[in-house]
Amino acid sequence: MKLEDLRNRIDALDDQLLDILNERMELVHQVGELKRSSNSIIYRPEREKQILERLEKKNSGLLTRQAIDAIFFEIFAVSRNMELPERVSFLGPEGSFTHQAAEGRFGAMSEYLVLPTIHSVFESVETGRAKFGVVPIENNQEGIVVETVDFLREKNLTIVAELLLPVHFAFASQADSLKHIKRIYSKDIAFRQCGKFLSEYLDGLGVEIIPVDSTSKAAKLASEEPDSAAVCSSISARLFGVPILFENIEDSDQNKTRFLILAKDILNAKSNADKTTIIANLPNTNRPGVLYEFLKEFNDRGINLTKIESRPLRGESAFRTWFLVEFLGHIEDEPVKEIMHIYGSHLKWLGSYVRVS
């Protein structure tokens, strides 16, 4: 078959896709009308999970699960904006990995608020200036983001979803050759995570390593200085129009960051693959066995704990702590209800959501 014939067939399929997508959006519009009349929630991660799992089972072609997810997350985002336009805040700057996580889930059509601090993201959702907020919670190489954990306790927001983003760094520059590069900009943590590449490719070239506030700022500087380069995310390189010379330059291909999507007063329906996050302010924490007794309640009910982080209880002279606890299950599961009832006001539910990590 000739190239022109193949292109004509692709064009015909694109026409069909457009017709099918418009038909889907018409149904989405009707769903939106029903949801608005009953004041229902627009964002339903558990429903999206069901759709993706059904499509994966049905798939018999060349598309991978990752490709299916990428395509349909964008369709979901367009659909949600047709039902009810969303404003999403995230920890900036533009081109950051948090930006990449937010756009990966909410799509290019959503309205975004780029905010300078984790506190401002929490505040934007709390005050209603944004419907959803996206913040980092932990990196599997660097550990927990303590500011996010502390605000989860202090603010009254709900975790509606978690995202797991592989962290890939790109080497971007306008220079035609590595020997023409005099300066490399990036955040200090990015330099540490890409040390092997920098050592192997730039050792002996006399390049100056300059730490800056963010990888996005690094990309911006590289866009303004032809003899410089940036270690940055691919999204920030594209944002500032800096050619990517090398992809995936990080030392470890296991580097991942987990993000949370925050909202106000949203209870997700059960998906049969849920995770729940709570805050535990246990009574009499200085008494021997208090933490053991608490954790034993989970063990006795067959509930799998996935994380427990301790944080200092500020404002007290004694060395007391509270705990961020995550476990598999949903707040409406009977065993979970039993534990919540036993400890009452000493526990604060933060959210039950579809588990991805």
VENMO-V318329 format. One record per pair of residues at least 12 apart in sequence whose ideal C-beta (glycine too) atoms are under 10 Angstrom apart, sorted by sequence separation. I is the first residue (numbers start at 0). J is the second residue. D is the distance in whole Angstrom. If there is no record, write none. Layout:
I/J/D
I/J/D
This chain:
52/64/9
55/67/6
89/101/4
101/113/10
112/124/10
120/132/4
134/146/9
135/147/6
136/148/7
185/197/9
217/229/4
218/230/9
219/231/9
229/241/6
231/243/9
281/293/6
308/320/10
309/321/7
310/322/7
326/338/9
51/64/8
54/67/6
55/68/9
88/101/8
89/102/9
98/111/8
119/132/9
120/133/7
121/134/7
134/147/5
170/183/8
171/184/10
216/229/9
217/230/7
218/231/4
222/235/10
228/241/8
233/246/7
294/307/8
308/321/10
309/322/5
310/323/7
335/348/9
54/68/9
87/101/6
114/128/10
120/134/5
183/197/7
215/229/9
217/231/5
218/232/8
221/235/10
222/236/9
227/241/9
229/243/10
233/247/9
279/293/7
293/307/10
308/322/7
309/323/8
87/102/9
98/113/7
114/129/9
117/132/9
136/151/8
170/185/10
214/229/7
216/231/9
217/232/10
218/233/10
221/236/8
230/245/10
279/294/10
307/322/6
308/323/4
51/67/7
54/70/10
89/105/9
97/113/9
112/128/7
118/134/10
134/150/8
214/230/7
215/231/7
218/234/9
219/235/8
222/238/9
223/239/9
228/244/8
306/322/10
307/323/7
308/324/8
335/351/8
50/67/10
51/68/6
54/71/7
87/104/9
97/114/10
112/129/5
117/134/5
134/151/9
168/185/8
214/231/4
215/232/8
218/235/4
222/239/4
228/245/10
259/276/8
290/307/9
306/323/7
307/324/5
308/325/9
87/105/5
93/111/8
95/113/9
111/129/9
114/132/8
116/134/10
117/135/8
183/201/7
190/208/6
209/227/8
211/229/9
213/231/9
214/232/6
217/235/8
218/236/5
221/239/7
222/240/6
223/241/10
230/248/7
306/324/7
307/325/8
330/348/6
86/105/10
87/106/10
94/113/10
110/129/9
117/136/10
190/209/10
213/232/10
215/234/9
216/235/9
217/236/10
218/237/9
219/238/9
220/239/9
221/240/10
222/241/5
230/249/9
290/309/9
305/324/9
306/325/4
307/326/9
330/349/10
332/351/9
51/71/6
85/105/6
91/111/9
93/113/5
97/117/10
110/130/9
112/132/9
114/134/10
190/210/7
207/227/9
214/234/10
215/235/5
218/238/7
219/239/5
221/241/5
222/242/10
304/324/7
305/325/5
306/326/8
330/350/8
331/351/7
47/68/9
50/71/7
51/72/8
85/106/9
91/112/9
92/113/6
109/130/9
168/189/6
180/201/8
187/208/9
189/210/9
206/227/9
214/235/6
215/236/10
218/239/5
220/241/9
221/242/10
304/325/7
305/326/6
330/351/5
87/109/5
88/110/10
89/111/7
91/113/4
92/114/9
109/131/9
111/133/9
134/156/10
136/158/9
166/188/10
168/190/10
188/210/9
189/211/10
206/228/8
208/230/9
213/235/8
214/236/9
217/239/9
218/240/9
219/241/9
303/325/10
304/326/5
305/327/6
324/346/9
329/351/4
85/108/9
86/109/7
87/110/7
88/111/7
89/112/7
90/113/9
91/114/6
92/115/8
97/120/9
166/189/9
170/193/8
177/200/6
178/201/10
181/204/9
183/206/6
184/207/10
185/208/8
187/210/4
215/238/7
216/239/10
218/241/6
303/326/6
304/327/8
328/351/8
329/352/9
47/71/8
50/74/9
51/75/9
84/108/9
85/109/5
86/110/5
87/111/5
88/112/4
89/113/7
90/114/6
91/115/6
132/156/7
139/163/9
168/192/7
169/193/10
177/201/7
180/204/7
181/205/8
182/206/7
183/207/7
184/208/9
185/209/8
186/210/7
187/211/9
189/213/9
215/239/8
217/241/9
302/326/5
303/327/4
321/345/9
322/346/10
325/349/9
47/72/8
50/75/8
80/105/9
84/109/8
85/110/7
86/111/8
87/112/7
88/113/8
89/114/7
90/115/8
91/116/9
105/130/10
121/146/9
125/150/10
131/156/10
136/161/8
141/166/10
168/193/5
179/204/10
180/205/10
181/206/6
182/207/5
183/208/6
184/209/5
185/210/7
186/211/7
187/212/10
189/214/6
284/309/10
302/327/7
303/328/8
324/349/9
76/102/9
79/105/8
80/106/7
84/110/7
85/111/9
86/112/6
88/114/5
90/116/7
105/131/7
121/147/9
136/162/10
138/164/10
140/166/8
166/192/8
170/196/7
178/204/6
180/206/6
181/207/6
182/208/8
183/209/7
184/210/8
185/211/7
186/212/7
188/214/9
300/326/10
301/327/10
302/328/6
321/347/9
323/349/8
328/354/9
47/74/10
76/103/9
79/106/8
80/107/10
81/108/9
90/117/6
104/131/9
117/144/7
120/147/9
133/160/9
135/162/10
139/166/9
170/197/9
177/204/7
178/205/10
180/207/10
182/209/6
183/210/10
184/211/5
186/213/6
190/217/10
201/228/9
275/302/9
297/324/9
301/328/9
327/354/7
47/75/5
76/104/7
78/106/9
80/108/5
90/118/10
91/119/9
105/133/8
117/145/10
118/146/7
122/150/9
131/159/7
138/166/7
168/196/8
178/206/10
185/213/9
186/214/5
189/217/8
279/307/8
284/312/8
294/322/10
300/328/9
46/75/9
73/102/9
75/104/9
76/105/5
77/106/6
79/108/9
80/109/6
90/119/8
91/120/9
104/133/8
117/146/5
118/147/10
121/150/5
125/154/6
131/160/9
133/162/8
135/164/9
177/206/8
184/213/10
185/214/6
186/215/9
274/303/10
276/305/10
293/322/8
297/326/6
325/354/9
72/102/10
73/103/9
75/105/9
76/106/2
77/107/9
78/108/10
79/109/8
80/110/9
90/120/6
101/131/8
103/133/10
116/146/8
117/147/6
120/150/9
121/151/9
124/154/8
125/155/7
170/200/8
184/214/9
186/216/8
275/305/10
276/306/8
279/309/10
290/320/9
294/324/9
297/327/10
302/332/8
44/75/10
47/78/10
72/103/7
73/104/10
75/106/7
76/107/8
77/108/6
88/119/8
89/120/7
101/132/9
102/133/9
117/148/10
118/149/9
125/156/6
170/201/9
185/216/9
186/217/7
274/305/7
293/324/9
297/328/9
325/356/10
43/75/9
47/79/10
72/104/6
73/105/10
74/106/8
76/108/6
77/109/9
88/120/5
101/133/4
117/149/9
118/150/6
121/153/8
122/154/8
124/156/6
184/216/7
185/217/5
274/306/9
278/310/9
280/312/7
285/317/7
290/322/8
300/332/9
302/334/6
42/75/9
72/105/9
73/106/5
76/109/6
87/120/10
88/121/9
100/133/6
101/134/10
117/150/6
121/154/5
124/157/9
184/217/4
185/218/9
197/230/8
284/317/9
285/318/8
300/333/9
301/334/7
302/335/7
42/76/10
69/103/8
72/106/7
73/107/7
88/122/9
89/123/10
99/133/10
100/134/9
116/150/10
121/155/10
122/156/10
183/217/8
184/218/8
196/230/8
284/318/9
285/319/7
300/334/4
68/103/9
73/108/9
88/123/4
98/133/8
100/135/8
118/153/9
121/156/6
184/219/9
185/220/10
284/319/6
299/334/9
300/335/8
302/337/10
43/79/9
87/123/9
88/124/7
97/133/6
118/154/9
120/156/10
184/220/5
185/221/10
283/319/10
284/320/6
302/338/8
41/78/9
42/79/6
86/123/9
87/124/9
97/134/7
183/220/10
184/221/6
193/230/5
284/321/8
297/334/8
300/337/7
41/79/5
86/124/10
97/135/6
182/220/8
183/221/8
192/230/9
281/319/9
284/322/9
296/334/9
297/335/9
299/337/10
300/338/7
41/80/9
96/135/8
182/221/9
280/319/9
281/320/9
299/338/10
41/81/10
42/82/9
88/128/7
89/129/9
95/135/9
184/224/9
189/229/9
190/230/7
280/320/9
281/321/8
41/82/5
42/83/9
86/127/9
88/129/4
180/221/9
189/230/5
279/320/10
280/321/5
281/322/7
296/337/8
297/338/7
41/83/5
86/128/7
87/129/6
88/130/9
89/131/9
90/132/9
96/138/9
182/224/7
189/231/7
279/321/6
280/322/8
296/338/5
39/82/10
40/83/10
41/84/10
42/85/8
86/129/5
87/130/7
88/131/7
89/132/7
90/133/7
171/214/10
181/224/9
184/227/6
185/228/9
189/232/9
278/321/6
279/322/4
41/85/7
85/129/9
86/130/6
87/131/5
88/132/5
89/133/4
90/134/6
180/224/10
181/225/10
182/226/7
183/227/7
184/228/7
185/229/6
186/230/8
200/244/10
278/322/7
279/323/8
85/130/5
86/131/8
87/132/7
88/133/7
89/134/7
90/135/7
169/214/9
180/225/10
181/226/5
182/227/4
183/228/5
184/229/5
185/230/4
186/231/9
200/245/8
277/322/9
278/323/6
279/324/5
293/338/9
296/341/7
84/130/9
85/131/7
86/132/10
87/133/7
88/134/9
89/135/10
168/214/8
171/217/9
179/225/8
180/226/6
181/227/7
182/228/7
183/229/7
184/230/8
185/231/7
277/323/8
278/324/8
296/342/8
27/74/9
31/78/9
35/82/8
83/130/8
141/188/7
171/218/6
174/221/9
179/226/6
180/227/7
181/228/9
182/229/10
183/230/6
184/231/8
276/323/7
277/324/5
27/75/10
30/78/8
31/79/9
34/82/6
35/83/7
140/188/9
173/221/7
179/227/10
180/228/5
200/248/8
276/324/7
277/325/8
293/341/9
31/80/10
33/82/10
34/83/8
169/218/9
172/221/6
173/222/7
179/228/10
196/245/7
199/248/10
275/324/9
276/325/5
277/326/8
293/342/7
305/354/8
24/74/9
27/77/8
28/78/9
31/81/6
32/82/9
138/188/9
141/191/9
171/221/6
172/222/10
173/223/9
174/224/10
175/225/9
275/325/7
276/326/8
306/356/10
23/74/7
27/78/4
30/81/9
31/82/3
79/130/10
140/191/9
141/192/9
170/221/10
171/222/9
173/224/8
174/225/6
177/228/8
196/247/9
197/248/8
274/325/6
275/326/6
305/356/8
26/78/9
27/79/8
30/82/6
31/83/6
140/192/7
172/224/9
173/225/5
174/226/6
193/245/10
196/248/4
198/250/10
274/326/7
275/327/8
293/345/9
24/77/7
27/80/10
28/81/6
29/82/10
172/225/8
173/226/8
174/227/8
195/248/8
196/249/8
197/250/10
273/326/10
274/327/6
275/328/6
277/330/9
293/346/9
20/74/7
23/77/9
24/78/7
27/81/5
28/82/7
90/144/9
138/192/10
172/226/9
173/227/8
174/228/7
193/247/10
195/249/9
196/250/7
273/327/7
274/328/8
275/329/6
276/330/10
23/78/7
27/82/6
172/227/7
173/228/8
193/248/5
194/249/10
195/250/5
272/327/8
273/328/6
274/329/9
275/330/6
25/81/9
90/146/10
104/160/7
171/227/10
172/228/4
192/248/9
193/249/5
194/250/6
195/251/9
273/329/4
275/331/10
20/77/8
24/81/6
47/104/9
90/147/9
171/228/6
172/229/7
192/249/5
193/250/6
272/329/10
273/330/9
275/332/8
20/78/10
23/81/10
24/82/10
104/162/6
170/228/6
171/229/5
192/250/6
193/251/10
271/329/9
273/331/9
277/335/9
103/162/7
170/229/8
171/230/8
189/248/10
191/250/9
192/251/7
269/328/9
270/329/8
273/332/8
279/338/10
44/104/9
104/164/10
169/229/8
170/230/6
171/231/6
189/249/8
269/329/5
275/335/6
282/342/8
101/162/9
103/164/7
168/229/9
169/230/8
170/231/8
171/232/9
193/254/10
268/329/9
269/330/9
277/338/9
281/342/8
282/343/10
42/104/9
100/162/5
168/230/5
169/231/6
171/233/8
192/254/6
267/329/8
269/331/6
273/335/10
277/339/8
280/342/9
282/344/10
42/105/9
99/162/10
100/163/9
168/231/7
169/232/7
266/329/9
267/330/9
268/331/9
269/332/8
279/342/7
282/345/6
100/164/5
168/232/7
169/233/5
171/235/8
172/236/9
180/244/9
266/330/7
267/331/10
275/339/10
280/344/8
281/345/6
97/162/10
99/164/7
167/232/7
168/233/9
169/234/9
171/236/4
266/331/8
277/342/9
280/345/5
281/346/9
166/232/8
167/233/7
169/235/8
170/236/9
171/237/9
279/345/7
280/346/8
97/164/9
99/166/9
169/236/5
173/240/9
175/242/9
177/244/8
278/345/9
279/346/6
280/347/8
96/164/6
99/167/10
164/232/10
168/236/10
169/237/9
171/239/8
173/241/6
174/242/9
176/244/9
177/245/10
278/346/7
279/347/8
96/165/10
171/240/10
172/241/7
173/242/6
175/244/9
277/346/5
278/347/4
96/166/6
171/241/4
172/242/7
174/244/8
277/347/6
278/348/8
96/167/9
170/241/10
171/242/6
172/243/9
173/244/10
276/347/10
277/348/5
278/349/6
96/168/10
169/241/9
171/243/5
172/244/6
276/348/8
277/349/6
169/242/10
170/243/7
171/244/7
172/245/10
275/348/7
276/349/4
277/350/9
169/243/5
170/244/5
171/245/9
275/349/8
276/350/6
277/351/10
169/244/8
170/245/4
171/246/10
275/350/7
276/351/8
169/245/7
170/246/8
274/350/9
275/351/4
276/352/8
168/245/9
169/246/5
170/247/10
273/350/10
274/351/7
275/352/8
168/246/9
169/247/8
170/248/5
273/351/5
274/352/6
167/246/7
168/247/7
169/248/7
273/352/7
274/353/8
275/354/9
167/247/5
168/248/5
169/249/10
273/353/6
274/354/4
167/248/8
168/249/5
270/351/9
272/353/6
273/354/6
274/355/8
165/247/9
167/249/6
168/250/10
266/348/9
269/351/8
270/352/8
271/353/10
272/354/5
274/356/8
166/249/7
267/350/8
268/351/9
270/353/5
272/355/9
165/249/9
266/350/8
267/351/6
269/353/10
270/354/8
166/251/9
167/252/8
265/350/8
266/351/7
267/352/6
166/252/10
168/254/9
266/352/10
267/353/7
165/252/8
166/253/10
167/254/8
265/352/9
42/130/8
165/253/9
166/254/4
261/349/9
262/350/9
41/130/8
42/131/7
165/254/7
166/255/6
261/350/8
164/254/10
165/255/5
166/256/5
259/349/9
260/350/9
95/186/10
164/255/7
165/256/8
259/350/8
163/255/6
164/256/5
260/352/8
163/256/8
164/257/8
259/352/9
162/256/9
163/257/5
164/258/6
162/257/7
163/258/8
161/257/6
162/258/4
161/258/7
162/259/8
160/258/9
161/259/6
162/260/7
257/355/8
160/259/7
161/260/7
257/356/6
159/259/8
160/260/4
158/259/5
159/260/5
160/261/9
255/356/8
113/215/10
157/259/10
158/260/7
159/261/7
160/262/9
156/259/9
157/260/10
158/261/6
159/262/5
157/261/7
158/262/8
159/263/10
156/261/5
157/262/6
160/265/10
156/262/7
157/263/7
159/265/5
154/261/8
156/263/6
157/264/6
158/265/9
159/266/9
160/267/8
151/259/8
155/263/8
156/264/9
157/265/5
159/267/6
140/249/9
154/263/10
155/264/8
156/265/9
157/266/8
158/267/9
140/250/9
151/261/9
157/267/9
140/251/7
147/258/9
150/261/9
48/160/10
139/251/9
144/256/9
147/259/7
47/160/9
140/253/8
141/254/9
144/257/9
161/274/7
139/253/7
140/254/5
143/257/10
144/258/10
147/261/9
44/159/7
45/160/9
139/254/7
140/255/8
141/256/9
144/259/10
161/276/9
43/159/9
44/160/5
138/254/7
139/255/5
140/256/9
158/274/9
42/159/7
43/160/10
44/161/9
96/213/10
98/215/8
138/255/7
139/256/8
158/275/9
42/160/8
95/213/6
96/214/8
137/255/9
138/256/5
139/257/8
158/276/6
40/159/9
94/213/8
95/214/7
96/215/10
137/256/7
138/257/8
157/276/10
92/212/8
93/213/10
94/214/7
95/215/6
136/256/8
137/257/5
92/213/5
94/215/4
95/216/10
135/256/6
136/257/5
137/258/9
91/213/8
92/214/9
93/215/6
94/216/9
135/257/7
136/258/7
137/259/10
92/215/4
94/217/9
135/258/5
136/259/5
91/215/8
92/216/7
94/218/6
134/258/7
135/259/8
93/218/10
94/219/8
133/258/6
134/259/6
151/276/8
153/278/10
92/218/10
93/219/9
133/259/7
134/260/9
151/277/10
152/278/5
92/219/9
132/259/8
133/260/6
134/261/7
151/278/7
132/260/7
133/261/8
152/280/8
131/260/6
132/261/4
131/261/7
132/262/8
148/278/9
103/234/9
130/261/10
131/262/5
132/263/10
102/234/8
129/261/9
130/262/7
131/263/9
99/232/6
129/262/9
130/263/8
98/232/8
99/233/8
129/263/10
131/265/9
96/231/10
97/232/10
99/234/5
130/265/10
95/231/9
96/232/6
98/234/6
99/235/9
124/260/10
125/261/9
127/263/7
94/231/7
95/232/7
98/235/8
124/261/5
126/263/10
94/232/6
96/234/8
123/261/10
124/262/6
125/263/7
94/233/9
95/234/8
96/235/9
124/263/6
94/234/5
95/235/7
98/238/9
121/261/7
136/276/9
93/234/9
94/235/3
120/261/7
93/235/7
94/236/8
92/235/8
94/237/8
94/238/4
93/238/6
94/239/7
92/238/10
93/239/9
104/258/9
103/258/9
105/260/9
100/256/8
104/260/7
99/256/10
100/257/9
101/258/8
100/258/4
152/310/7
97/256/8
99/258/10
100/259/10
101/260/8
151/310/10
96/256/6
100/260/9
148/308/6
152/312/10
153/313/10
97/258/7
149/310/6
152/313/10
96/258/8
148/310/6
149/311/9
143/306/9
145/308/9
149/313/8
161/325/10
143/308/6
145/310/7
142/308/9
143/310/9
158/325/10
90/258/9
89/258/9
137/306/8
152/321/7
136/306/10
152/322/10
89/260/10
137/308/9
152/323/8
136/308/10
149/321/10
151/323/7
87/260/9
88/261/9
148/321/10
149/323/9
148/323/5
147/323/10
143/323/8
136/323/9
136/325/10
161/350/9
158/348/10
160/350/9
157/348/8
158/349/5
159/350/6
161/352/6
155/347/9
157/349/7
158/350/3
159/351/9
160/352/5
161/353/8
163/355/5
156/349/8
157/350/5
158/351/8
159/352/6
160/353/6
161/354/7
162/355/7
163/356/5
155/349/10
156/350/8
157/351/9
158/352/6
159/353/9
161/355/6
162/356/9
152/347/7
154/349/10
157/352/9
160/355/8
161/356/6
151/347/9
152/349/9
151/349/6
151/350/9
44/260/8
139/356/9
42/260/8
52/270/10
137/356/9
42/262/7
52/272/9
136/356/10
44/265/10
46/267/9
49/270/7
40/262/9
43/265/9
45/267/6
46/268/8
48/270/6
49/271/10
42/265/8
44/267/6
45/268/5
47/270/10
48/271/9
40/264/10
41/265/10
43/267/7
44/268/9
45/269/7
46/270/9
48/272/7
40/265/6
42/267/9
43/268/7
45/270/4
48/273/10
40/266/9
44/270/8
45/271/9
40/267/8
43/270/10
45/272/9
40/268/9
45/273/8
44/273/10
45/329/10
49/353/10
48/353/5
45/351/10
47/353/8
48/354/9
45/352/8
46/353/10
48/355/9
44/352/6
45/353/6
44/353/5
43/353/10
44/355/9
